């Protein structure tokens, strides 16, 4: 055998939180890996190729797709961005540019990471393939439109599997969770809405990466929902975290309607980092039926909600000083500007 004949995987957004997780999971699986992103990361492995470029730039995307066997698409403007124009140009337009490049370059398989935000507040739980997506904010609408574009490319012969993950947790995950972790680290109260009795499912980044790799190795288009198998209510999750941390934090309840309204208003005024999706879903129930993912992929999640939140907190506590001065990283690898939420850091 001459040369390196291992399969080549392209990870778009490979410098983001989940993108970096995907890169390492693919390397462990034996793939050669190429990253397409606007920025590089200082800890990129030397055997990982890096192609700098914007997902909206057809020439850059075609270069990145050249010679690739499977594409794992993770580029997205996330809810923290709160920018409807970017949601459309990146999350919608970027998918179209990528899939056109994949057709032109003969890519055999695309795994498109979408979002559970496409369901808004679901009509029922657990959410399965019969529940119709009805997003209720700009981010979810953009992700659903991107799914429709992918479906159109499937009709044209491109093999695309769309993965809809629940909210991602795991080692190194920050974003809005950094505020929760900082409150717990300081021993301050943390809050749930309406008593926190809403069942809420997360997914560990490693479990999601495993599902994406299996989807990339399975021929045939599909849409699959991915989440944890072991989870409970939001209150149970937060109580497990404060017990684990042992810093003296207490869990307190806020009335659902006024708290959600305050989250929406302060987020819209950019007085807090909260986006519409945070205000919409924090106090509401959502969890996926995993039957199709298990059946089609032979996949099984490893981590429970409680295990992943505690692991995420431990990583934050261990690296807190370095994290708080980090700049230039993606939303989910960076601390957030707290705005009015900084008041919570001083409440007894």
N, C-alpha and C positions, 0 to 999 in steps of 0.2 A: 504494500500500500504506500503510495507516494503522497507526500504532503499530509496536511491535516484534514481528514475527511469527516470530522465530526460536524454535526448540523450547526448552522449559524443562526442564532436568534437575535433579532433586533428588539431592543427595549426602548420605546419612546418614553420620554420623561424619566429616563433612567437615573437622573440625579435627584429625583424627589424621594420622599420617604418610602412609598411602596415600590417605586422603581428600583431603588437600591436593594430592597429586599428581593425583588424579582431577579436582579442581576446575580446576586449571590446564590439564589436557589437554582438558577439555570447552570451556573458554573459547577455546583455540586452534582448536578444531574449529568454533567459531561458535555454540555454545549459550549461552543465558542459563542462569545457575546459581543454585540456592538450596541452602543448607546447613542441615541439621538436626543440632544437637549440643548438649551440655550447656554447652560452653565455646566461646568465640570465640578467634581467633588475632589477634595484633596486625598481622600483615601481610596480612589479608584484603583482596582487591582491592575497591575501592569499588563496582564494578558487580555484586558477588556478594551476593545476599540472604542474610540470616542469620535463622534461626528457632531460638530457644533452646527446647530441650525434650528430654525423656527418651523413648527409643524404646519404653519400656513404657507410656507415657501415650497412650491412644487419642485424646484430644482434641487434644493437641499434634501427634501424627503426622498426623491428618486435616488440620489446618491447613497443615502443611508440604506435604502431597500435593495441595492444592487447585490446579487449573490446570496440573498437571505432566504432561508427555508421557512422560518416562522417569525411572525411579528407579534409582540406583546405590546398593545397600545395602552399607555397609561397617562399620556399628556392630558391635563385638564386644568382649567381654572376652577378652583374649589369654592364652596360657599363663602369662606372667609374673604374671598376677593370682592364680593358684593358689587360686581361689575357686569351688568347685563350685556353690554357690548362685547366684552371679552368672552362671556359665556357663549355667545353666538359665534364669534370669529374663531375661537380656539376649540371649544367643545363640539361645535357643529361643523364649521368650515374646515377645521383641522382633520376631522374624520374623513371628510370627502376628499381632501388632498391626499391623505395617506392611502385610502383604499384605491384611488386612481393610480397612485404610484405602485401599489402592490400588484394591480392588474398588469400594468405596463412592464414590470420587472419580473413577472412570473412567480411571485411569492405563493407558496403552496398553502399556507394557513395563516389566518389572522385571529388573534384573541383580543377582543375589544372590551376593556373594563369600563362598564357603565356605572350605575349607582342605584341603590334602593330608593333614592329620592324621586325616581320616575313614578312611584306609587303615591306620593303625597301622603295623606292620611288614608291608609288602605280601607277598602270597604269591609274587609273581614280579615281575621287572622286565624291560622297561619296563612301567609300569602303564598299561593301556588300559581301554576301556569294559567288557571282560569280567572284569576283576579286581573281586571283591566287596569293598566297604568293610568293614573290621573294626577299628574304633578300639579302642585299648587304654588310654585314659586319659580323664578327664572332659571335657576340652576337645574332643577328637575326637568323643566320643559326642554332645556337645551340638551340634556342627556337623552331624553326620549326621542327628540328629533334626530340625534346622532344614531340611535338604534334604528330608526326608520331608514336612514341612509344606508346603514349596514345591510338591512334586509333587502334594499334595492340592489346592492352589489351582489348579494347572494343569488338573486334572480338572474344576474348577468354572469354567474358562474364562479364567483370568488367564494372560497370556503372561509366563512367568518363565524366564530362562536362569540356570543356576547355573554359576559359574566356580570351579574348584578350583585355586588357585595353589600352586606350590612356595614355599618360604621367600623372602620379598621382601628384595631389597637395592636399593641405589641411593643417590644423593645425599641426605644427611640421615638415613639409616636408622641408628637407634641400638638401644635395647633391649639385649638380651644381647650384641650385637656390640660395644657400647661397651667391654666388658671386653677383648675381643680387640684392638680398636683401641688401647686404652690400654696394653696389654702391648707391642704393637709400637712404639708411640710412644716408650715408655721403653726399648726394646731388650731386653726381657725374653724368656725362652723362651715359646713357645706350644706347645700340646699337641694331639695327635691320639690317637685310641683305636685300639688293635690294629694299629698301623702306618699307619693312615689310608688303607688301600687301598679303602675303600668309595666307589663312585661316588655322587656326590651332586649334585643339580641345584638351582639357585636360579632366581629370576626377577627381572629388573630391574623396578622400579616403573613405568617408562615403557612397557616392553613389556606389562606387565599392564594398564595403563590403556588402551593402544591396543586390546588384546583386549576389554576391557570395553565400550569405545565401539562397536566393531564389533558386539559381541553385542547392544548396545542398539539398534542400527540394523537388526538382522536380525529379522524376524518369525518366530515359532515357538519353542517351548520346547525346551531341550536342556541337557545337562550336559557341560561341556568342561574338560579338564585343560590347564593352562598352565604352561610353564616355559621355561628356556633350551634352545637347540638345541646349543650348544657348551659342554661341561662335561667334567670328569674326576673324579679321586678327591679326597677331602678333603685328603690330603697335598699333592697338586699345587696345590690352591687356596691352602692356607696358605703353601706355599713360594713361590708367585707373589707373594703379598702381602708377605712379608718381603723378597724381592728388590726389589720395587718401592719399599718404604719405605726400605730401606737404613739401618736404625737398628741393625743388629747382632743382631736377634732370631734365635734358632735354633728349629727345629722338632724337638720331642721326642715320643716315643711313650710311651703308658701302656697297661698291660694292660687289655684290654676289660672283662672281667667285674668285677674289683674296682673299676675306675674308674667303671663304670656304677652299681654298687651304692652307691658313695660319693656319686655325684651324686644318686641317688634319696633316700638317707637324709638327707643334709644339706639337700636341697631340701624334703623333707617336714617337717623340723624348723625350716624357715625360717632356717637358718644360712647359706644361699646363695640367690641369686635364681633358681636353676635350677628349672624345672618338670618334671613327669613326662615330658613330650614331649621335652625336651632330653636327659634321661638315656636315654630309649628310642631316639632316632634318631641322635644325634651320631656314633656309631660304626657305623651301619648304612647299607645301600644303599637308595637310592630315586630313581627318575627316571621321568618321564612319557613316554609315546608322544604326540606332538603331532599325529598325522595328522588327527584329527577337527577340531581347532581350525583347522588349516591349510585343510582342505577346506571347512568350513562358513563360516568367517569370511574366508578369503583373508588370513589373518594370518601373519606371520613374525617371530619374535623377532630383535632386533638385537644384543643384548649377550650376551657369553659370561660364564661364571662369573668368570673372572679379571678381565675388564674391570670388572664391576660391583663386585667386592670392593675393587679398587684405587680406583675412583671414590668408593666409600663411605668408605674410609679417608682419602683426600685431603680430603674434605669435613670429616671429623672433625678432622684435623690442622690444617686452616685455621681452624676455628671453635672449637677445643678450649676455650679459656679461657671463652668465652661459654657453651658447652654445659655445662661443669661447674658453673655457678651457675644454670642454668635451672631454673625451678620451674613447676608447674601445667600442663605439657604432657602429652600422651598417653605411654603406655609406650614406644612406638617412636620418639618424638621426644625422649626424656629419657635422661640417664645413670641407671644402675641402682645400687642399694645393693649393694655387693659382698659384704658379710658375710665369711665365711671365705675367699672367693676373693681378698680383698685380700692374702693371704699371697703369692699368685703375683707380685705387684708387687715383691716384695723378693728373689725367687729369682735367683741368678746364672745 
